[in-house]
Amino acid sequence: MDRSTTRFAFTVPALTALVVGSLSAPVAASSRCDGLAGCERKFCEIETQIDNAEQQANADKVAGLEKALAEARDHCTDDSLRQELKEDIEESRSDLLDYQKDLDEARADGDGEKVAKYQKKIADEITELEALQKALSEF
């Protein structure tokens, strides 16, 4: 089936804009897929990745993404995406606790290099956690 003819043939209603950071969609897909949510957004983001891979003449990547799109269309539900976000939030919180312990140890050891490393990891994890929480609240 030609995916260009079925690209937006889904009837799942768009809820609100959803950024699913844990799905690792590129930023370019976000603007194209604004206004979509849940599975529709996931499909759109994969299609955007396919378009990018086609422009780069990367046939292997196109094939892999088309397989991922077919799997997503067969198995994606908004409830499963919501649950995945909740799990990602819990994992992010756990990572934050681990990084904080590592930071405390680095400070106790007087290791400035490790202190800076864990401060950056904590800042990055906080940014990711905030994005995940925002996505869940907008779902």
N, C-alpha and C positions, 0 to 999 in steps of 0.2 A: 504494500500500500504506500502510495506517495505521501510522505509526511507533510508536504506543503498544502495538501488539500484537507488535512485533518488537524492542522495545527491548533485551532481554537474551537474544535467541534465538541467541547465538553459542556455539560449542563450543570456542573457543580457550581453553585452560586459563589461569587467572590465575596468574602467576608469583609476584611479590611486589608490594607497593605501589610504584608508579612515578610520580614527579612529573616530567613532561616539561615543564620550564620553557620550552623553545624552541618549544612548541606554543601558548604564550600562553593557556592555559586559566585562567579565573578561580579564585580561591581557593575560592569557594563550591562549585565543581565538585569540588575535591579532597576535601572531607569526604564528599560524596555518593558519590564514586567510589573512596573508600578501599577497599583490598582488591582492586582490579582492577589489571591491569597491561597494558602493551603496547597493542595495538589495542583491546581491550575498554575500557580506561581512556580512550583517545582518543574512542571512540564515546560513552561516558558523559559526558565533558566537553562534547562538542558538543551532546548532547541537553540537558544542563543549560543551556547557552547558549541553545538554542532555547526552552526553558521560560521563561527569563528574558525573552527577546525577546517571547514571546507575552504574558507578564504586562504588558509595557510597550506592548503593542499595536503593535509595530514590525514590520509585515508585510514590509517590504523586508529587514530583518535576518533574519527567520524564513526567508524564501525563500533567502537566501544561505547561511544555516547548514544548511538542509535539503539544498542542493546540495553543500555541503562534507561533510555526513554521508554522502551517497550516494557521493561520490568516495572518502571514507575507507573505506567498506565495500567498495568495488570494488577498491581498490588497497593498502590497509594490510597490512603484514606486520610481525611483531615484529622481523625482521632489518632491515627498512628503518628502523624507529624506532631500533633500536640504532645503526645506521650514522649516522643523523641526529644522535644524541646525541654520537657520537665527533667528527663534523664540527663540531658546535657547541662542543665542548670545545676543539678546535684553534683555532677562530675566536676564542673567548674568550681563550685564551692569547696569541694574536697581538695582540688588542686591548690586553691588559695590557702587553705589551712596548711598543706604540705610546704608550700613556698614560704609561708610565714615561719614555720618551724626551721626551715633551712636558713632563712634570713637571720633568725635569732641565734642559731649556731654560728653562722659566719661572723656576726657581730661579737659574740662571746670569744671567738677565736682571733678576732682582730684582723680578719681577712677582708680587706677593702675591696678586692676584686670580686670576691664572691658576694659581698654585700651589694655591690652595684648590680651584679648579675641577677640576684634574687629580687631586688627592687624593681628592675625592669620586667622580670617575669610576673611579679605581682601587678604592676601597672597594666601590662598586656592582658592578664587574666581578668582584671576588673573591667576593662573595656569589653572583653568578650562576654563576661557575665551580664553586664548592663545591656548589651545588644540582645542576648538571649532572653532576658527578662522583658525587654521592650517588645520583642517579637511575640512572646507568649501573651503579654497583656493586650496586644493588638489582634490576636487571633480571633 
